[in-house]
Amino acid sequence: MMTPLVSHSLLSLAAELPEPPSFAENSLYQVTGLLVVFAALGFLTLAIKLVGILFGAVPASKSAPANSPDSHASDSEMVPGSVVAAISAAVHIVLNEPFRITSIKPLPSPSGSTEWSKEGRRQIFSSHRVR
């Protein structure tokens, strides 16, 4: 049971609470939030486009590495820079004299998947228990 003093303090506290917002006030609050989010996204989009335009205006260097888009390789034949560095290091160790890499082309994988991926799948499937 509640004592009259406790019930009186709870009632006075409840009486001081503000009225809940109306549907129109809730809707206005949500629409304002959406507009702020869309404005921020629009600003970020414009900033990214501006940076792209600024970087596009910078002239490219005269020398093009073996895996640059200016070389004769198509986009599907691009080789990552880490692979170019590894191949260059291996050629330097083997030849031990000045050299120039003119092109690096990846080998096409048979039936769309490499032997390494097949071996990885085999190991994963063999690690599962048969029930």
N, C-alpha and C positions, 0 to 999 in steps of 0.2 A: 504494500500500500504506500501511496505517496502522501507525504505530509502536505498540509495546505500551503506551507511556505515554499516547498519545491514546486508544486503545481502552479502556484502564482508566479514564480520566477520563470518557469517555462512558458507560461502564457504571455508574460510580458516580453520575453525574448521573441516568441513567434509573432507578436504584434509589431515588433520593430523590423521584421524582415520586409524587404521591398517586394512589390508585386512582381510576379513572373512576367517576363517580356511577352509582348503580343506576337502573333504570327508575322505581322509586317515588320516589327523590329528584328526578329530572328532572320527574316529573309533579307532585309537590308544589310545586316551584319555579314551574312554569308556571301551576298553579291559583292560587297565591298572587299572581302577577303579574296574572292576570285579575281576581281579586277587588279588588286595589288599583285597577286601571283602572276597573272598574265602580263602585266606591265613589266615586272622583273624579268620574265622569260623573254619578252620582246627586246628589252634593253640588252640582255646577254646575247641574243641572236645578232643584234646590230653590232655589238662590240666584237664578236667573233668574225663577222663578215668584214668589218673594218680592218682587223688585224690580218685577215687573209688578203685583202686588197693591198695593204702595206707591204706584206711579205712577197706578194706577187710583183710589186714594183721594183724590188731589189734585183739588180742584174745577177745572173748566174756566173760562176767562175768559168774561166777558159778551159781548164782541164776537167775532164769527166772521168770518174772512176769506172771500173769495169761493170758495176751493177747500177749505174745511174740511169735515170730515164732517158738521158740524152744519147746513151750508147745504142747500139743496134739491137739490143735485146728487147723483146716485147714484154708487156706487164706480166704475162704468165710465166716468163722465164727469169724473173728477178730472183737473185740469190741474196740472202741476208748478209750484212756486213761481217758478222762473226764467222760465217762460212768462208768468205773471201779472205779474211785474216788467217784462218786456219790453213787454207790451201796455200796462201803465200808463205806462211812459216814452214810448211812441209816442203815446198819447192826450194826454199832457201837452204834448208838443212840438207836436202838431197844433192842439189847442184853445187852449193857453196861457191857461187859466182853470181855476178849480176844477171838478172833476168827480167822479163816483162811478160805479164799475163795479159793476153789479148782478149780472151773471152772465157767465161765460165758458164756452162749450161747444165741445168739439172737433167738427170736421166729420167725418161718417162717410166713411171711405175707400171708393172704389168697388172692388168685388170683393176686399176685404180687403187691398189693397196700395196704397200711394201712388205718385204719379208719380215722387217722388224715389227710391224704392227701385227702380222699374223702370229709371230712368236709370242708377242705380248698377250694376245687373246688366248693362245694355247696355255700359257702359264696361268692366267686368271681362271680359265675354266678347269684346269687340272687341280687348282688349289681348293675348289669347292667339293664338299662331301656329297656323295650320292646317297640319297635316303631310301 
